[in-house]
Amino acid sequence: MDSQGLQAKANDMRIDIVKMIAEAGSGHPGGSLSCIDILTALYFGGVMYHDPSNPKDPARDRFILAKGHAAPALYAALAYAGYFPVEELMTLRKLGSRLQGHPDCRLLPGVEVSTGSLGQGLSIACGLACGLRIAQSDARVFTLLGDGECEEGQVWEAAMFAAHEKLGNLVAIVDANGLQIDGCVDEVVQTGDLGEKFAAFGWSVSTVDGNDVAAVVEELSRCKAAGGSVPHVVIASTVKGKGVSFMENQAGWHGKAPDAEQLKAALADLAGNEVCDG
Amino acid sequence: MVKFASPEESAQKKATRAAYGTTLAELAEAGVPVVAVDADLSGSTTTKKFADACSENEARFFNCGIAEQNMIDVAAGLSLAGNIAFTGSFAVFGTGRAYDQIRNTVAYSNLNVKICPTHAGVSVGPDGGSHQMLEDVSLMRGLPGMKVLVPADYAAARASIKLAAETPGPVYVRMGRAAVPAVYAADVELEIGRAYVLREGSDVTIIANGVEIREALIAADILAKQGISVEVIDAFCVKPLDTATIVASVSKTGCAVICEEHSVYGGLCSAVSEALAEHHPTRCAFVGMRDRFGKSGSFEELMEYFELDSGAIVEAVKNVMADERVC
């Protein structure tokens, strides 16, 4: 898929993200919209090897959504990829749905592990990378963290462990949108330069514009091919709420559903994006 | 039928924790895809014995350092790659420090991770109350799908670890530091969901597990000499609990003393009381820790100090038998 095709796909998924959260009446639009370009790169940009018709293919690359509250973004990617019907997206957060508020691996194909409690995904990814090494698999493990999530101490336990175990088959991506529930990350508890921190822990560090799908594809493909004996982290600068003008860079849209009027305005914004991209 | 230790075997004392590493090595040698993780306590938990057994095991062992939260989730990841992942550390850190990881990743995802910490209860002795975990069974029993095993001796610990390996999903195995006499034959095989009648009697039922089995058997001997016939049941499997065996026993004896080296809140005392309240209301007395932390002392001193020993059980039996309330 070319760059414009990927952008169009990301925009389509943005439309579904705001629609499903509006339909659910709750959910996390800000962080879902900030990271959807990264998920587009992973699932549609040829970065990850995966087969929706065989979700448990042992050779597949693995993805763990450490920031589990961005479930709507993951669900959109999985549905568009063919893991389950796109129509099911509108069941998000409803009783009986496979689309739980946070991803549930017991219910939904394509979800490797249930997440939602922040700080755990990187550790799980480390264990999976160790397991793939034991199995002598060439598969890679990708995990997506939030920048606010990096306030969890466990992230740094895992960062130390990954370097110690020389997990070159591990690629972490930080969705650095600069905001968390209570406000700016640097005002809540400053995380400082995350790239420098990971570098100090022994990781290979790079940065990318996380809302530029083509750039993300290129950078993640490079990390995947690099392998080696150091874990990789890509600090992806993103805009929280990206694509919906009134949600952009607003911490208030971390975990709030748009009402009918706001949905209309959001869809108008995203329709405008479609024209621009077209 | 389950096999018991011969008098010669029962004279040998071993800690339940000593079974951990060697049993994992035994499983690996038999081709079971076990891996082990620990948090800088591999010598104490004995997972080092698994790691050191051969170079293949070395590659299947991960020391996570002093980072229990990471350890549990690394085990989770290893299980996602098709391994049966066993975790180490002391019970206080291996459950309490990493409870959210056990709840939200291991249990909620129903992963093949086995939480098998050692040094539970007052058996850790002089280290004191900070290290004496007396709420772990309560924490683990509350988790949906988690099976909870509290073996009484070395052979039962070995059998429990093997059960954990062959039972899909999360399993908790609680092991201690204190050397205890053998109750079961060395090659005993136990079953999940079963309790075992160690001694038959007609006047009172003692339901115990872990190191309290040793105390219960001593108490039963003392009481026999006083003309009181005691039935002793090993409820090594706290969850799922063998309600049928317990109800059958108390139907005969009419009263029960429940003993655990653990808080009476949330562990075996609670599990048995809940089962009896629902299926066969019975007069019960508890031997266990009552809303308090431990303190420094030798294991044997602490068993007496906290009224967890055979003397406390004898007293509890007499009290419950004298209790004339009708259930």
Interface residues (C-beta under 8 A of the other chain):
Chain A: R62 D104 C105 R106 E112 V113 S114 T115 G116 S117 G119 Q120 S123 I124 A125 C126 G127 L128 A129 C130 G131 L132 I134 A135 S137 G153 Q154 E157 A158 M160 F161 H164 E165
Chain B: V35 V37 A59 R60 F62 C64 G65 A67 Q69 N70 I72 D73 V74 A75 A76 G77 L78 S79 L80 A81 G82 N83 A85 D100 Q101 R103 N104 T105 Y108 S109 N110 L111
